[in-house]
Amino acid sequence: MRTRVKICGLTREADVDAAAAAGADAIGLVFHPASPRAVTPDLARRLCDHLPPFVTVVGLFVDAPQEAVSSVLDRVPLELLQFHGDEDPALCASFGRRWLKAVRMRPGLDLDAVARRYAGAAGLLLDAYDPVLAGGTGQRFDWGRIPATLAPRIVLAGGLTPENVADAIRRVRPYGVDVSGGVESAKGIKDRAKIFRFMQGVKDGEQSRSNQ
């Protein structure tokens, strides 16, 4: 099965165009004011207007009040929601959209238990743990902690780059991969060449996996 790719933290029309041209399946827009990659609803709407058909728009939230998420949904055509905080499953499911639950892989985490708690999620996005940052750390975690039985539900994030994504796909066999800082020239500024190299890395990983 083809590995799906999301390019997250887009802030410029040129970067949206590059992600789509490279063949990304989804883009991520960050609605967390503390993030250097945060966008306003007005900017998010303009970015969405640059997308061709069949590219999914994902909105990222971190412990946002229900009314704040609803306000964004009234103005931005998000197709999938991504929750990066301590959101309750009932809240995640309350917006009438499919959703991902981001899981920060802190030491001792029981990933199977988390998967059961968030059984209603379209998938689990696994990211590196940082005691301060909710995401976008640019750090890897131990991929060996991911049970093979969960791989079809996993979107792998955390420190992925054009140089290591092929190995990640070969070893983890995730449903999808998510990259932000690994394809940037500065925070919130994507590098077109790195995006294309990342996509080539994904293809290389799929080829390696099929040869195993």
Residue pairs with C-beta under 8 A, 6 or more apart in sequence:
1 175
2 206
3 169
3 174
3 175
3 176
3 177
3 202
3 205
3 206
4 25
4 26
4 155
4 175
4 176
4 177
5 23
5 24
5 25
5 26
5 176
5 177
5 178
5 179
5 198
5 199
5 202
6 24
6 25
6 26
6 27
6 28
6 56
6 58
6 155
6 176
6 177
6 178
6 179
7 15
7 19
7 22
7 24
7 26
7 27
7 28
7 179
7 180
7 183
7 190
7 195
7 198
8 27
8 28
8 30
8 37
8 58
8 60
8 157
8 178
8 179
8 180
9 28
9 30
9 35
9 37
9 136
9 180
9 181
9 184
9 188
9 190
10 16
10 19
10 27
10 28
10 29
10 37
10 39
10 47
10 190
11 37
11 39
11 43
11 47
11 188
11 189
12 47
12 188
12 189
12 190
13 46
13 47
13 50
14 192
15 189
15 190
15 192
15 195
16 27
16 47
16 50
16 51
17 50
18 190
18 192
18 195
18 196
19 27
19 55
19 190
19 195
20 27
20 50
20 51
20 52
20 55
22 195
22 196
22 198
22 199
23 199
24 55
24 195
24 199
25 55
25 56
25 176
26 55
26 56
26 57
26 58
26 80
27 47
27 51
27 55
27 56
27 57
27 58
28 58
28 59
28 60
28 82
28 178
28 180
29 39
29 44
29 47
29 57
29 58
29 59
29 60
29 76
29 78
30 37
30 38
30 39
30 60
31 38
31 39
31 41
31 44
31 59
31 60
31 61
31 64
31 68
31 69
31 72
32 38
32 60
32 61
32 62
32 64
32 84
32 134
34 62
35 135
35 136
36 136
36 187
36 188
37 136
37 180
37 187
37 188
39 47
41 71
41 72
41 75
41 76
42 75
44 59
44 72
44 75
44 76
45 75
45 76
45 77
48 57
48 76
48 77
51 57
56 79
56 80
57 76
57 77
57 78
57 79
57 80
58 78
58 79
58 80
58 81
58 82
58 100
59 69
59 72
59 73
59 76
59 78
59 80
59 81
59 82
60 82
60 84
60 135
61 68
61 69
61 72
61 81
61 82
61 83
61 84
61 85
61 87
62 83
62 84
62 85
62 134
62 135
63 85
63 86
63 87
64 85
66 91
66 94
69 81
69 95
70 95
72 78
73 95
73 97
78 97
79 97
79 98
80 97
80 98
80 99
80 100
80 122
81 92
81 95
81 97
81 98
81 99
81 100
82 99
82 100
82 102
82 125
83 91
83 92
83 99
83 100
83 101
83 102
84 102
84 127
84 134
84 135
85 134
87 101
89 101
89 117
89 118
89 119
89 120
89 121
92 99
92 101
92 118
92 120
92 121
93 99
93 120
98 122
99 120
99 121
99 122
100 121
100 122
100 123
100 124
100 125
100 155
101 114
101 118
101 121
101 124
101 125
102 124
102 125
102 126
102 127
102 134
102 135
102 157
103 109
103 111
103 114
103 124
103 125
103 126
103 127
104 127
104 128
104 129
104 130
104 134
104 135
105 111
105 126
105 127
105 128
105 129
105 141
105 142
105 145
105 158
106 129
107 129
109 129
109 145
111 124
111 126
111 145
111 146
111 147
111 150
112 147
112 150
114 124
115 124
115 150
115 153
118 124
121 153
123 153
123 154
123 155
123 175
123 176
124 150
124 153
124 154
124 155
125 154
125 155
125 156
125 157
125 178
126 141
126 146
126 154
126 155
126 156
126 157
126 158
127 135
127 137
127 141
127 157
127 158
128 137
128 139
128 140
128 141
128 157
128 158
128 159
129 141
130 137
130 139
135 157
136 180
136 181
137 158
137 159
138 159
138 181
138 182
139 158
139 159
140 158
140 159
140 160
140 164
141 158
141 159
143 156
143 168
143 171
143 172
146 154
146 156
146 172
146 174
148 173
151 172
151 173
151 174
151 175
152 175
153 175
154 172
154 174
154 175
154 176
155 174
155 175
155 176
155 177
155 178
156 168
156 172
156 174
156 176
156 177
156 178
157 177
157 178
157 179
157 180
159 182
160 168
160 177
160 178
160 179
160 182
160 198
161 179
161 182
161 183
161 198
161 201
162 182
162 183
162 194
162 197
162 198
162 200
162 201
163 201
164 201
165 177
165 179
165 182
165 198
165 201
165 202
165 205
166 201
166 202
166 204
166 205
166 208
167 205
168 174
168 177
168 205
169 177
169 202
169 205
169 206
169 208
169 209
170 205
170 208
170 209
170 212
173 209
177 202
179 198
181 187
182 194
182 198
183 190
183 191
183 194
183 195
183 198
184 190
184 191
184 194
185 191
185 194
